[in-house]
Amino acid sequence: MSLADTGEKVKSLPASGSIVPKPTKDDKVMVITASYTDKGQEGTIPLTGMKTVVLKEKDQINLSKTFL
């Protein structure tokens, strides 16, 4: 593979997916981790990328108590 490579490119689908969480009453945090490993090239090892996202419950403020 090189910058001058004019070989035919194979089309692929974009990365996509969905998550349907099933939280319980006391769940406050969701940790989502995704990774992808390519096939590598001749003479190289496959590369892996990984990303983790932490979603936290938004703090609830009881405004009725604040203004009493």
QUIVEN-V965256 format. One record per pair of residues at least 4 apart in sequence whose ideal C-beta (glycine too) atoms are under 7 Angstrom apart, sorted by the first residue. I is the first residue (numbers start at 1). J is the second residue. Records with the same first field share a line. If there is no record, write none. Layout:
BEGIN
I->J ; J
END
This chain:
BEGIN
1->5 ; 41
19->32
21->30
23->27
28->56 ; 57
29->54 ; 55 ; 56
30->55
31->52 ; 54
32->53
33->50 ; 52
34->51
35->48 ; 49 ; 50
36->48 ; 49
37->46 ; 48
38->46 ; 47
39->46
40->44 ; 45 ; 46
61->66
62->66
63->67
64->68
END
